[in-house]
Amino acid sequence: MSSRSGNYRFEEDYLLCQIYLDVSQDPITGNNQTRTRLWNRVTQLYNETKDVSMEERSLRSLDSRFKAIERGVRRLIQCIKKVELCNPSGASEQDILQRAKQMFVEDVQFKTGFKFDHVWNILKNVEKFHDNDTTRRQICGKHPSDYSTSQSDSQTPDCNTPESPGFPQFSMNLNDDNDDIGGFSYERPIGVKKAKLKKKIGEQREKDSNMLDEELKEMMKNAKAERLQLIELQKQQLYEKQQRRLFR
């Protein structure tokens, strides 16, 4: 192995992330192993199962690469949660992801954009990347003592910016019947038609919200099933390679 490792290829990143998930989520030892032991196992399995065209990697190199991937994935997940907080009606999962990537590059630490689409599908639902406390502070506003961090983390996303592609720019003000006269509120009757319209829109919003909840649940279920299939496939491939190595 050379003194300085080369750049990681997509297939190397994928293998690294898959092995890390298998080792860290091992139901027998995953929660009880030290960080050193975890990365010793990851490094050993990586170099044993890598393709012959892949470069052999050291523990330090693999650890450093995974940290870079983890930082990017965590940040994109935070951006997605900020976009979802705006509750963009009619926006698909892809629309939300694209808007989150636009927000992602606004952070000076990630101005070159998100570089890990090739491993996004196997990492986006990993629980350790969803830091609820951190995300909540970034979405709802930080304590004054936390304002030393980057400006992009402390701002609440602009839910109605015209730069958001794919989001319907639909707005209707149904509360414009109240006039302020001399500091007092004077309310005019809204009328039967407008009352019906309010009711209809409210029912539609509730219906859309329920449908979105069901779609999100189904997507999470499918994503989990897909990841389990990938893990089983990877384990089978590891087993087959080990068997071939034994026969040699």
C-alpha positions in Angstrom: 0.0 0.0 0.0 1.3 3.4 -0.9 2.1 6.0 1.8 -0.7 8.2 0.6 -4.1 6.8 -0.3 -5.8 7.8 -3.5 -9.3 9.3 -3.9 -12.2 7.0 -3.0 -14.3 5.6 -5.9 -18.1 5.2 -5.6 -17.9 1.5 -5.2 -15.4 1.9 -2.4 -17.7 4.4 -0.5 -20.6 2.0 -1.0 -18.6 -1.0 0.4 -17.3 1.0 3.3 -20.8 2.3 4.3 -22.3 -1.2 3.9 -19.7 -2.9 6.1 -19.9 -0.1 8.7 -23.7 -0.6 9.0 -23.3 -4.4 9.2 -20.6 -4.1 12.0 -22.2 -1.2 14.0 -25.7 -2.7 13.9 -24.6 -6.3 14.7 -27.3 -7.3 17.3 -24.7 -9.3 19.2 -21.7 -6.9 19.5 -22.9 -3.7 17.9 -23.8 -1.8 21.0 -21.0 -3.2 23.3 -17.9 -2.7 21.2 -15.5 0.2 21.6 -14.8 2.6 18.7 -11.3 1.1 18.2 -12.7 -2.5 18.0 -15.4 -1.4 15.6 -13.0 0.2 13.2 -10.6 -2.7 13.5 -13.4 -5.0 12.3 -14.5 -2.6 9.6 -10.9 -2.3 8.3 -10.4 -6.0 8.3 -13.7 -6.8 6.5 -13.2 -4.0 4.0 -9.7 -5.2 2.9 -10.8 -8.9 2.9 -13.9 -8.3 0.8 -12.8 -5.5 -1.5 -12.4 -6.1 -5.2 -8.9 -6.7 -6.5 -9.1 -3.4 -8.4 -9.7 -1.5 -5.2 -6.9 0.0 -3.1 -6.1 -1.5 0.3 -7.1 1.1 3.0 -5.8 1.7 6.5 -8.0 2.2 9.5 -7.2 5.9 9.6 -8.1 6.4 6.0 -11.4 4.5 6.3 -12.3 6.3 9.5 -11.5 9.7 8.0 -13.5 9.0 4.8 -16.6 7.8 6.7 -16.5 10.9 8.9 -16.6 13.1 5.7 -19.6 11.1 4.5 -21.3 11.3 7.8 -20.9 15.1 8.0 -22.5 15.5 4.6 -25.4 13.1 5.2 -26.2 14.6 8.6 -26.3 18.1 7.1 -28.5 17.2 4.2 -30.9 15.4 6.6 -31.1 18.6 8.7 -31.9 20.6 5.5 -34.6 18.2 4.5 -36.2 18.6 8.0 -36.1 22.3 7.6 -37.9 22.1 4.2 -40.5 19.7 5.6 -41.2 22.1 8.4 -42.5 24.5 5.8 -45.1 21.8 4.9 -45.0 22.5 1.1 -48.3 21.2 -0.1 -48.1 19.0 -3.2 -44.3 18.7 -3.1 -42.9 15.2 -3.8 -40.0 13.6 -2.0 -37.8 14.6 -4.9 -39.0 18.2 -4.7 -38.1 18.3 -1.0 -34.7 16.8 -1.6 -33.9 19.3 -4.4 -34.8 22.2 -2.2 -32.8 20.8 0.7 -29.7 20.5 -1.6 -30.1 24.2 -2.5 -30.2 25.0 1.2 -27.2 22.6 1.7 -24.8 24.7 -0.5 -25.7 27.9 1.4 -23.6 26.5 4.2 -20.0 27.7 3.7 -18.7 24.3 4.9 -20.6 22.6 2.0 -20.5 25.2 -0.8 -19.3 22.6 -3.3 -22.6 20.7 -2.9 -23.6 17.2 -1.7 -21.1 14.6 -3.0 -22.6 11.4 -1.7 -25.7 10.6 -3.7 -24.2 7.2 -4.4 -24.6 6.1 -0.7 -27.6 8.4 0.2 -30.2 5.6 -0.1 -28.4 3.3 2.4 -27.6 6.0 4.9 -30.6 8.4 4.9 -32.7 6.3 7.3 -29.9 5.4 9.7 -31.0 6.5 13.2 -27.7 7.8 14.3 -27.7 10.5 11.5 -31.0 11.9 12.7 -29.9 14.1 15.6 -33.3 15.3 16.9 -32.0 17.8 19.5 -29.5 19.5 17.1 -32.0 19.6 14.3 -34.7 21.1 16.6 -32.3 23.9 17.6 -31.4 24.7 14.0 -35.1 24.7 12.9 -36.7 26.6 15.8 -33.9 29.0 16.6 -30.9 28.7 18.8 -30.1 30.0 22.3 -28.2 33.4 22.1 -25.1 31.7 23.3 -25.1 29.4 20.3 -24.9 32.1 17.6 -21.2 31.6 17.1 -22.0 28.8 14.6 -22.5 29.3 10.9 -25.3 31.7 9.8 -27.0 29.1 7.7 -27.6 26.8 10.7 -29.3 29.6 12.7 -31.8 30.7 10.1 -35.2 29.4 9.6 -35.9 28.4 6.0 -37.9 30.8 3.9 -40.9 28.7 3.0 -42.2 31.0 0.2 -39.0 31.8 -1.7 -39.6 31.8 -5.5 -36.3 30.0 -5.9 -37.8 26.7 -4.6 -38.4 24.6 -7.8 -41.3 22.2 -7.8 -43.2 23.8 -4.9 -46.6 25.3 -5.8 -46.5 29.0 -5.2 -50.2 29.1 -4.0 -51.3 31.6 -1.5 -54.8 32.8 -0.5 -55.5 35.2 2.3 -58.8 34.3 4.0 -58.3 36.6 7.0 -58.4 39.9 5.2 -61.8 40.8 6.6 -60.5 42.4 9.7 -59.6 46.1 9.5 -57.8 48.0 12.3 -59.5 51.3 13.0 -57.9 53.5 15.6 -56.2 50.5 17.2 -59.4 48.5 17.4 -60.4 45.5 15.3 -63.6 45.8 13.4 -64.8 42.5 11.8 -67.2 42.4 8.9 -69.3 39.3 8.2 -67.4 37.0 5.8 -70.5 35.9 3.9 -71.8 32.4 3.2 -69.7 31.8 0.1 -66.4 32.6 1.8 -67.3 30.6 4.9 -68.0 27.6 2.7 -64.7 28.2 0.9 -62.8 28.3 4.2 -64.4 25.1 5.3 -63.7 23.4 1.9 -60.0 24.4 2.0 -59.6 23.3 5.6 -61.1 19.9 4.8 -58.8 19.6 1.7 -55.7 20.5 3.8 -56.6 17.9 6.4 -57.1 15.3 3.7 -53.8 16.2 2.0 -52.0 16.0 5.3 -53.4 12.5 6.1 -52.4 11.3 2.6 -48.9 12.6 3.0 -48.6 10.9 6.4 -49.6 7.6 4.9 -47.2 8.0 1.9 -44.3 8.8 4.3 -45.1 5.8 6.4 -45.1 3.6 3.3 -41.9 5.1 2.0 -40.1 4.5 5.3 -41.4 0.9 5.3 -40.2 0.2 1.8 -36.8 1.9 2.5 -36.3 -0.3 5.5 -37.2 -3.5 3.6 -34.9 -2.5 0.7 -32.0 -1.9 3.1 -32.5 -5.2 4.8 -32.4 -6.9 1.4 -29.1 -5.1 0.6 -27.6 -6.2 3.9 -28.6 -9.9 3.2 -27.2 -9.7 -0.3 -23.9 -8.2 1.0 -23.6 -10.8 3.7 -24.2 -13.5 1.0 -21.5 -12.0 -1.1 -19.1 -11.8 1.8 -19.8 -15.5 2.6 -19.2 -16.6 -1.0 -15.9 -14.7 -1.2 -14.7 -16.2 2.1 -15.6 -19.7 0.8 -13.7 -19.1 -2.4 -10.7 -17.9 -0.5 -10.8 -21.0 1.7 -10.9 -23.3 -1.4 -7.9 -21.5 -2.8 
